[in-house]
Amino acid sequence: MNPGIGISGMGRIGRLLIRKLMAEHSTQLKAINSMHPIETIAHLLKYDSIHGTWDAAIWGKDDALIINGHSIQVIYEPDPSRIPWQALGVEIVIDATGKFNNRESAEQHKAGGASTVIISAPGDRMDLTVVMGVNDHQYHPRKHTLLSAASCTTNCLSPVLFILDQAYGVERGWMTTIHSFTSDQRHLDNPHKDLRRARGCTQSIVPTSTGVGKSLIDVLPHLSGCVEGTSIRVPTQDVSLIDLTLRVSKEMTTEDVQGVLREAARGAFSAYVDYTEEPLVSADFIGNDKSAVIDGLTVSASDGFIKLMAWYDNEWGYASRVIDLTHLVQERMSEA
């Protein structure tokens, strides 16, 4: 039997993780931890302004969330060291709170009996940061019990970098993510440690930072020092876009690069990367489960430089990768 799963944090990603797991008719989700009433969780799971109404029977009963007849225990505990995961049948914890992203805080989940902790964010001093399709082969269940699924942007950028580095040898890179606003920004002008994020996110284009460089150190270390990134938050609710410029060591044409990317999307990277030459916009990618959808119409190459753009649903696509990582952990733990 696969190890049981628990989720701590019922924000945007936490709720989409539940949708993903239950869409697989999984019975492995044993418990969730939240600071919100069960009625609120049930309502926000059912009705989502971006991803639509979920065709599932959902209700709360006592301290359990019932989804299509499957009972999930609900815990209300702010201290991860006090959550009784083992007693709840949970071995793998996904921490989607966004609050416990370093080694010491994530490890607190083990006090309650969790064997492996996955954080849905870039992590500090974790055993392994995993981007599916790029370095998931490095995972070993006995060696790596504190895992980071990196960021949504790193999951988009890394496979594209990997493909182009293998083909042409990346020497230098610059990436800008044009990113939908998130709950870490203020919807009306209010205090925030990042003064730009303190401004109303639906009213402005907001330059800010990205954690891509930090995650690349763990995922593609040989490229981490030569690829720089920044972020521009824009007034859309979901779906983001990386704008990537690379200097490479081999000569190529635009058609060459398009062919390499198209072949990768149809072949070895088909689970995580797609390629399109349709004239699409961000709304067309809501609900897309790929890490990156390369916009073939934006690809250009000349004089040792490559420029392209790639779309990603920073919510649904990222949640899909966290679930993929969770299934990898389940599989390897069962084999160990």
C-alpha positions as a LaTeX table, in Angstrom:
\begin{tabular}{lrrr}
\hline
Residue & $x$ (\AA) & $y$ (\AA) & $z$ (\AA) \\
\hline
Met1 & 0.00 & 0.00 & 0.00 \\
Asn2 & 1.26 & 3.49 & $-0.85$ \\
Pro3 & 2.28 & 5.72 & 2.07 \\
Gly4 & $-0.44$ & 8.06 & 3.33 \\
Ile5 & $-0.39$ & 11.76 & 2.46 \\
Gly6 & $-1.13$ & 14.80 & 4.60 \\
Ile7 & $-1.34$ & 18.44 & 3.50 \\
Ser8 & $-0.69$ & 21.40 & 5.79 \\
Gly9 & $-1.97$ & 24.73 & 4.49 \\
Met10 & $-5.23$ & 25.38 & 2.65 \\
Gly11 & $-4.28$ & 28.34 & 0.51 \\
Arg12 & $-4.30$ & 28.43 & $-3.30$ \\
Ile13 & $-1.82$ & 25.58 & $-3.79$ \\
Gly14 & $-3.03$ & 23.47 & $-0.87$ \\
Arg15 & $-6.58$ & 23.36 & $-2.21$ \\
Leu16 & $-5.45$ & 22.58 & $-5.76$ \\
Leu17 & $-3.36$ & 19.71 & $-4.39$ \\
Ile18 & $-6.55$ & 18.25 & $-2.94$ \\
Arg19 & $-8.34$ & 18.66 & $-6.27$ \\
Lys20 & $-5.48$ & 16.92 & $-8.07$ \\
Leu21 & $-5.29$ & 14.01 & $-5.65$ \\
Met22 & $-9.02$ & 13.41 & $-5.52$ \\
Ala23 & $-9.33$ & 13.63 & $-9.31$ \\
Glu24 & $-7.11$ & 10.53 & $-9.34$ \\
His25 & $-9.67$ & 8.79 & $-7.09$ \\
Ser26 & $-6.90$ & 8.55 & $-4.52$ \\
Thr27 & $-7.63$ & 7.30 & $-1.02$ \\
Gln28 & $-4.12$ & 8.15 & 0.15 \\
Leu29 & $-4.99$ & 11.66 & 1.38 \\
Lys30 & $-5.50$ & 11.00 & 5.08 \\
Ala31 & $-5.46$ & 14.42 & 6.75 \\
Ile32 & $-5.18$ & 18.16 & 6.22 \\
Asn33 & $-4.08$ & 20.89 & 8.59 \\
Ser34 & $-5.64$ & 24.35 & 8.36 \\
Met35 & $-6.34$ & 27.43 & 10.42 \\
His36 & $-9.70$ & 27.95 & 8.71 \\
Pro37 & $-13.14$ & 26.49 & 9.57 \\
Ile38 & $-14.04$ & 23.30 & 7.77 \\
Glu39 & $-17.04$ & 25.01 & 6.15 \\
Thr40 & $-14.71$ & 27.60 & 4.59 \\
Ile41 & $-12.35$ & 24.93 & 3.28 \\
Ala42 & $-15.23$ & 22.97 & 1.75 \\
His43 & $-16.70$ & 26.05 & 0.07 \\
Leu44 & $-13.39$ & 27.25 & $-1.40$ \\
Leu45 & $-12.60$ & 23.75 & $-2.65$ \\
Lys46 & $-15.94$ & 23.57 & $-4.42$ \\
Tyr47 & $-15.98$ & 27.09 & $-5.88$ \\
Asp48 & $-12.89$ & 28.67 & $-7.41$ \\
Ser49 & $-12.92$ & 31.96 & $-9.31$ \\
Ile50 & $-10.05$ & 30.87 & $-11.56$ \\
His51 & $-10.35$ & 27.12 & $-11.97$ \\
Gly52 & $-14.12$ & 26.88 & $-11.83$ \\
Thr53 & $-16.62$ & 24.84 & $-9.85$ \\
Trp54 & $-15.35$ & 21.41 & $-8.87$ \\
Asp55 & $-17.68$ & 18.59 & $-9.86$ \\
Ala56 & $-17.37$ & 16.81 & $-6.53$ \\
Ala57 & $-19.59$ & 16.19 & $-3.53$ \\
Ile58 & $-17.93$ & 18.06 & $-0.64$ \\
Trp59 & $-19.08$ & 18.71 & 2.89 \\
Gly60 & $-17.73$ & 18.94 & 6.42 \\
Lys61 & $-18.80$ & 16.64 & 9.22 \\
Asp62 & $-17.41$ & 17.11 & 12.72 \\
Asp63 & $-13.62$ & 17.24 & 12.15 \\
Ala64 & $-13.65$ & 15.53 & 8.78 \\
Leu65 & $-13.87$ & 16.76 & 5.20 \\
Ile66 & $-15.90$ & 14.37 & 3.05 \\
Ile67 & $-15.10$ & 14.41 & $-0.68$ \\
Asn68 & $-17.00$ & 11.97 & $-2.90$ \\
Gly69 & $-17.49$ & 9.76 & 0.12 \\
His70 & $-13.81$ & 9.77 & 1.15 \\
Ser71 & $-13.22$ & 11.05 & 4.68 \\
Ile72 & $-10.21$ & 13.29 & 5.35 \\
Gln73 & $-9.36$ & 14.22 & 8.93 \\
Val74 & $-9.03$ & 17.97 & 9.56 \\
Ile75 & $-6.53$ & 19.26 & 12.13 \\
Tyr76 & $-6.26$ & 22.84 & 13.40 \\
Glu77 & $-2.69$ & 23.18 & 14.64 \\
Pro78 & $-0.35$ & 26.14 & 13.98 \\
Asp79 & 2.71 & 24.31 & 15.37 \\
Pro80 & 3.88 & 21.61 & 12.91 \\
Ser81 & 5.68 & 19.72 & 15.68 \\
Arg82 & 2.33 & 19.10 & 17.39 \\
Ile83 & 0.46 & 17.58 & 14.43 \\
Pro84 & 0.01 & 13.81 & 15.07 \\
Trp85 & 0.75 & 12.69 & 11.52 \\
Gln86 & 1.65 & 9.12 & 12.39 \\
Ala87 & $-1.58$ & 8.60 & 14.33 \\
Leu88 & $-3.46$ & 9.89 & 11.28 \\
Gly89 & $-1.80$ & 7.38 & 8.95 \\
Val90 & 0.38 & 9.99 & 7.24 \\
Glu91 & 3.97 & 9.33 & 6.16 \\
Ile92 & 4.38 & 12.06 & 3.53 \\
Val93 & 3.54 & 15.65 & 4.48 \\
Ile94 & 3.17 & 18.40 & 1.89 \\
Asp95 & 3.66 & 21.75 & 3.61 \\
Ala96 & 1.80 & 24.31 & 1.50 \\
Thr97 & 1.65 & 27.01 & 4.17 \\
Gly98 & 4.53 & 29.01 & 2.71 \\
Lys99 & 5.76 & 29.56 & 6.27 \\
Phe100 & 8.06 & 26.62 & 7.04 \\
Asn101 & 10.54 & 26.77 & 4.20 \\
Asn102 & 13.86 & 26.13 & 5.91 \\
Arg103 & 15.34 & 22.91 & 7.22 \\
Glu104 & 14.64 & 23.47 & 10.90 \\
Ser105 & 11.00 & 24.48 & 10.51 \\
Ala106 & 10.11 & 21.85 & 7.90 \\
Glu107 & 11.71 & 19.14 & 10.02 \\
Gln108 & 9.23 & 19.86 & 12.81 \\
His109 & 6.66 & 17.76 & 10.95 \\
Lys110 & 8.79 & 14.71 & 11.76 \\
Ala111 & 8.07 & 15.14 & 15.47 \\
Gly112 & 4.54 & 13.89 & 14.80 \\
Gly113 & 5.74 & 10.89 & 12.83 \\
Ala114 & 6.07 & 12.12 & 9.24 \\
Ser115 & 8.77 & 10.28 & 7.30 \\
Thr116 & 9.16 & 12.75 & 4.42 \\
Val117 & 8.30 & 16.44 & 4.14 \\
Ile118 & 7.77 & 18.22 & 0.81 \\
Ile119 & 7.50 & 22.00 & 0.82 \\
Ser120 & 5.70 & 23.73 & $-2.04$ \\
Ala121 & 8.21 & 26.58 & $-2.25$ \\
Pro122 & 11.95 & 27.17 & $-2.62$ \\
Gly123 & 13.66 & 25.81 & 0.48 \\
Asp124 & 16.73 & 26.64 & 2.53 \\
Arg125 & 19.16 & 23.79 & 3.28 \\
Met126 & 16.75 & 21.02 & 2.31 \\
Asp127 & 18.03 & 17.54 & 1.49 \\
Leu128 & 17.06 & 17.98 & $-2.16$ \\
Thr129 & 15.26 & 20.46 & $-4.39$ \\
Val130 & 13.45 & 18.57 & $-7.13$ \\
Val131 & 12.28 & 19.77 & $-10.53$ \\
Met132 & 10.48 & 16.92 & $-12.24$ \\
Gly133 & 12.04 & 15.96 & $-15.55$ \\
Val134 & 15.33 & 17.64 & $-14.68$ \\
Asn135 & 16.83 & 16.16 & $-11.50$ \\
Asp136 & 14.16 & 13.85 & $-10.05$ \\
His137 & 16.50 & 10.91 & $-10.77$ \\
Gln138 & 18.66 & 12.12 & $-7.86$ \\
Tyr139 & 15.98 & 11.40 & $-5.26$ \\
His140 & 16.66 & 8.56 & $-2.79$ \\
Pro141 & 14.09 & 7.90 & $-0.03$ \\
Arg142 & 16.59 & 7.12 & 2.72 \\
Lys143 & 18.90 & 10.00 & 1.91 \\
His144 & 16.35 & 12.72 & 1.10 \\
Thr145 & 13.53 & 13.21 & 3.60 \\
Leu146 & 13.23 & 17.00 & 3.43 \\
Leu147 & 12.33 & 18.03 & $-0.11$ \\
Ser148 & 11.53 & 21.26 & $-1.90$ \\
Ala149 & 9.47 & 21.33 & $-5.10$ \\
Ala150 & 11.22 & 24.63 & $-5.99$ \\
Ser151 & 9.02 & 27.44 & $-7.33$ \\
Cys152 & 6.53 & 27.56 & $-10.18$ \\
Thr153 & 8.96 & 29.72 & $-12.16$ \\
Thr154 & 11.90 & 27.39 & $-11.55$ \\
Asn155 & 9.76 & 24.48 & $-12.73$ \\
Cys156 & 9.08 & 26.38 & $-15.96$ \\
Leu157 & 12.61 & 27.63 & $-16.54$ \\
Ser158 & 14.67 & 24.55 & $-15.60$ \\
Pro159 & 13.49 & 22.07 & $-18.25$ \\
Val160 & 13.80 & 24.72 & $-20.98$ \\
Leu161 & 17.33 & 25.54 & $-19.81$ \\
Phe162 & 18.20 & 21.86 & $-19.60$ \\
Ile163 & 17.02 & 21.16 & $-23.16$ \\
Leu164 & 18.85 & 24.13 & $-24.67$ \\
Asp165 & 22.01 & 23.56 & $-22.64$ \\
Gln166 & 22.17 & 19.97 & $-23.86$ \\
Ala167 & 21.70 & 21.10 & $-27.45$ \\
Tyr168 & 23.78 & 24.27 & $-27.64$ \\
Gly169 & 25.70 & 24.84 & $-24.39$ \\
Val170 & 24.40 & 27.76 & $-22.33$ \\
Glu171 & 27.08 & 30.33 & $-21.51$ \\
Arg172 & 24.94 & 33.15 & $-20.10$ \\
Gly173 & 21.27 & 33.78 & $-19.54$ \\
Trp174 & 18.76 & 36.43 & $-18.54$ \\
Met175 & 15.19 & 35.64 & $-17.55$ \\
Thr176 & 12.23 & 37.83 & $-16.72$ \\
Thr177 & 9.02 & 36.25 & $-15.49$ \\
Ile178 & 5.87 & 38.21 & $-16.26$ \\
His179 & 3.96 & 36.80 & $-13.30$ \\
Ser180 & 0.32 & 37.01 & $-12.25$ \\
Phe181 & $-0.23$ & 38.60 & $-8.86$ \\
Thr182 & $-0.30$ & 36.34 & $-5.80$ \\
Ser183 & $-1.60$ & 36.49 & $-2.25$ \\
Asp184 & 1.81 & 37.74 & $-1.10$ \\
Gln185 & 0.92 & 41.13 & $-2.60$ \\
Arg186 & $-1.48$ & 43.74 & $-1.29$ \\
His187 & $-4.72$ & 44.20 & $-3.17$ \\
Leu188 & $-5.00$ & 47.73 & $-1.77$ \\
Asp189 & $-2.03$ & 49.88 & $-0.76$ \\
Asn190 & $-0.96$ & 48.56 & 2.65 \\
Pro191 & 2.33 & 47.86 & 4.44 \\
His192 & 4.60 & 45.08 & 3.14 \\
Lys193 & 8.33 & 44.52 & 3.65 \\
Asp194 & 8.72 & 44.82 & $-0.14$ \\
Leu195 & 7.49 & 48.35 & $-0.78$ \\
Arg196 & 6.51 & 47.54 & $-4.34$ \\
Arg197 & 4.40 & 44.58 & $-3.20$ \\
Ala198 & 2.80 & 47.00 & $-0.75$ \\
Arg199 & 1.02 & 48.64 & $-3.67$ \\
Gly200 & $-2.35$ & 47.50 & $-5.01$ \\
Cys201 & $-1.60$ & 44.51 & $-7.24$ \\
Thr202 & $-4.63$ & 44.96 & $-9.49$ \\
Gln203 & $-3.67$ & 48.54 & $-10.34$ \\
Ser204 & 0.00 & 48.39 & $-11.31$ \\
Ile205 & 2.80 & 46.52 & $-13.00$ \\
Val206 & 5.08 & 45.63 & $-10.09$ \\
Pro207 & 8.81 & 44.86 & $-10.54$ \\
Thr208 & 10.05 & 42.52 & $-7.81$ \\
Ser209 & 12.41 & 39.63 & $-7.12$ \\
Thr210 & 12.24 & 35.93 & $-7.94$ \\
Gly211 & 13.71 & 32.90 & $-6.18$ \\
Val212 & 14.84 & 31.27 & $-9.41$ \\
Gly213 & 18.56 & 31.86 & $-8.89$ \\
Lys214 & 18.46 & 30.26 & $-5.45$ \\
Ser215 & 16.68 & 27.16 & $-6.74$ \\
Leu216 & 18.94 & 26.77 & $-9.78$ \\
Ile217 & 21.89 & 26.28 & $-7.42$ \\
Asp218 & 20.22 & 23.06 & $-6.28$ \\
Val219 & 18.72 & 21.93 & $-9.60$ \\
Leu220 & 21.19 & 22.97 & $-12.33$ \\
Pro221 & 24.23 & 24.05 & $-10.31$ \\
His222 & 26.51 & 24.47 & $-13.34$ \\
Leu223 & 24.11 & 27.12 & $-14.70$ \\
Ser224 & 23.20 & 28.89 & $-11.46$ \\
Gly225 & 26.00 & 31.43 & $-11.68$ \\
Cys226 & 25.39 & 32.38 & $-15.29$ \\
Val227 & 21.59 & 32.76 & $-15.40$ \\
Glu228 & 20.03 & 35.79 & $-13.72$ \\
Gly229 & 16.36 & 36.39 & $-13.12$ \\
Thr230 & 13.88 & 39.07 & $-12.18$ \\
Ser231 & 10.11 & 39.24 & $-11.90$ \\
Ile232 & 7.39 & 41.61 & $-13.02$ \\
Arg233 & 4.00 & 41.09 & $-11.37$ \\
Val234 & 1.05 & 42.03 & $-13.56$ \\
Pro235 & $-2.70$ & 42.49 & $-12.89$ \\
Thr236 & $-3.85$ & 39.00 & $-13.94$ \\
Gln237 & $-5.06$ & 36.32 & $-11.52$ \\
Asp238 & $-3.32$ & 33.29 & $-13.00$ \\
Val239 & $-0.84$ & 32.13 & $-15.66$ \\
Ser240 & 2.64 & 33.55 & $-16.08$ \\
Leu241 & 5.26 & 33.81 & $-18.82$ \\
Ile242 & 9.04 & 33.60 & $-18.82$ \\
Asp243 & 10.98 & 35.76 & $-21.27$ \\
Leu244 & 14.36 & 34.07 & $-21.69$ \\
Thr245 & 17.49 & 35.23 & $-23.50$ \\
Leu246 & 20.51 & 32.93 & $-23.73$ \\
Arg247 & 24.01 & 33.20 & $-25.08$ \\
Val248 & 25.13 & 29.77 & $-26.27$ \\
Ser249 & 28.36 & 28.22 & $-27.53$ \\
Lys250 & 27.07 & 26.75 & $-30.79$ \\
Glu251 & 25.69 & 28.37 & $-33.91$ \\
Met252 & 22.08 & 27.65 & $-34.83$ \\
Thr253 & 19.10 & 29.08 & $-36.66$ \\
Thr254 & 15.63 & 29.89 & $-35.38$ \\
Glu255 & 14.33 & 26.82 & $-37.17$ \\
Asp256 & 16.99 & 24.66 & $-35.48$ \\
Val257 & 15.94 & 25.84 & $-32.02$ \\
Gln258 & 12.25 & 25.40 & $-32.77$ \\
Gly259 & 12.97 & 21.86 & $-33.93$ \\
Val260 & 14.93 & 20.97 & $-30.79$ \\
Leu261 & 12.20 & 22.32 & $-28.51$ \\
Arg262 & 9.41 & 20.69 & $-30.52$ \\
Glu263 & 11.17 & 17.32 & $-30.43$ \\
Ala264 & 11.78 & 17.54 & $-26.66$ \\
Ala265 & 8.13 & 18.39 & $-26.04$ \\
Arg266 & 7.01 & 15.40 & $-28.08$ \\
Gly267 & 9.63 & 13.06 & $-26.66$ \\
Ala268 & 11.61 & 12.85 & $-23.43$ \\
Phe269 & 9.97 & 15.91 & $-21.85$ \\
Ser270 & 6.40 & 15.31 & $-23.00$ \\
Ala271 & 5.11 & 14.94 & $-19.42$ \\
Tyr272 & 6.36 & 18.38 & $-18.44$ \\
Val273 & 6.91 & 20.53 & $-21.53$ \\
Asp274 & 4.63 & 21.43 & $-24.43$ \\
Tyr275 & 5.21 & 23.45 & $-27.59$ \\
Thr276 & 2.75 & 25.56 & $-29.54$ \\
Glu277 & 2.84 & 27.84 & $-32.55$ \\
Glu278 & $-0.73$ & 29.03 & $-32.10$ \\
Pro279 & $-1.22$ & 32.76 & $-31.36$ \\
Leu280 & $-2.47$ & 32.25 & $-27.79$ \\
Val281 & $-2.76$ & 34.50 & $-24.72$ \\
Ser282 & $-2.48$ & 33.84 & $-21.00$ \\
Ala283 & $-6.16$ & 32.98 & $-20.50$ \\
Asp284 & $-5.72$ & 30.02 & $-22.85$ \\
Phe285 & $-3.34$ & 28.34 & $-20.41$ \\
Ile286 & $-5.51$ & 28.37 & $-17.28$ \\
Gly287 & $-5.68$ & 24.76 & $-16.14$ \\
Asn288 & $-2.71$ & 23.65 & $-18.23$ \\
Asp289 & $-0.73$ & 21.05 & $-16.28$ \\
Lys290 & 2.64 & 21.42 & $-18.03$ \\
Ser291 & 5.63 & 23.00 & $-16.33$ \\
Ala292 & 6.32 & 25.02 & $-19.49$ \\
Val293 & 4.52 & 25.59 & $-22.77$ \\
Ile294 & 7.04 & 27.02 & $-25.21$ \\
Asp295 & 5.57 & 29.72 & $-27.42$ \\
Gly296 & 7.14 & 28.77 & $-30.74$ \\
Leu297 & 6.13 & 32.05 & $-32.34$ \\
Thr298 & 8.46 & 33.92 & $-29.96$ \\
Val299 & 11.55 & 31.80 & $-30.65$ \\
Ser300 & 14.38 & 33.60 & $-32.42$ \\
Ala301 & 18.07 & 32.85 & $-32.79$ \\
Ser302 & 21.10 & 34.56 & $-34.32$ \\
Asp303 & 24.77 & 35.29 & $-33.63$ \\
Gly304 & 24.96 & 32.84 & $-30.72$ \\
Phe305 & 21.86 & 34.17 & $-28.95$ \\
Ile306 & 18.47 & 32.52 & $-28.38$ \\
Lys307 & 15.34 & 34.34 & $-27.27$ \\
Leu308 & 12.01 & 32.71 & $-26.42$ \\
Met309 & 8.98 & 32.83 & $-24.18$ \\
Ala310 & 7.24 & 30.00 & $-22.32$ \\
Trp311 & 3.86 & 29.97 & $-20.58$ \\
Tyr312 & 2.97 & 28.28 & $-17.29$ \\
Asp313 & $-0.06$ & 28.10 & $-15.06$ \\
Asn314 & 1.68 & 29.10 & $-11.86$ \\
Glu315 & $-1.10$ & 27.49 & $-9.81$ \\
Trp316 & $-2.39$ & 24.36 & $-11.57$ \\
Gly317 & 0.83 & 23.50 & $-13.37$ \\
Tyr318 & 2.86 & 23.88 & $-10.19$ \\
Ala319 & 0.38 & 21.86 & $-8.13$ \\
Ser320 & 0.68 & 19.14 & $-10.78$ \\
Arg321 & 4.44 & 18.95 & $-10.25$ \\
Val322 & 4.09 & 18.81 & $-6.46$ \\
Ile323 & 1.74 & 15.85 & $-6.88$ \\
Asp324 & 4.14 & 14.21 & $-9.35$ \\
Leu325 & 6.91 & 14.57 & $-6.78$ \\
Thr326 & 4.65 & 13.13 & $-4.08$ \\
His327 & 3.91 & 10.10 & $-6.24$ \\
Leu328 & 7.63 & 9.65 & $-6.89$ \\
Val329 & 8.25 & 9.65 & $-3.14$ \\
Gln330 & 5.43 & 7.14 & $-2.60$ \\
Glu331 & 6.83 & 4.85 & $-5.27$ \\
Arg332 & 10.42 & 4.95 & $-4.02$ \\
Met333 & 9.39 & 4.57 & $-0.37$ \\
Ser334 & 7.33 & 1.49 & $-1.26$ \\
Glu335 & 10.35 & 0.00 & $-3.05$ \\
Ala336 & 12.84 & 0.76 & $-0.27$ \\
\hline
\end{tabular}
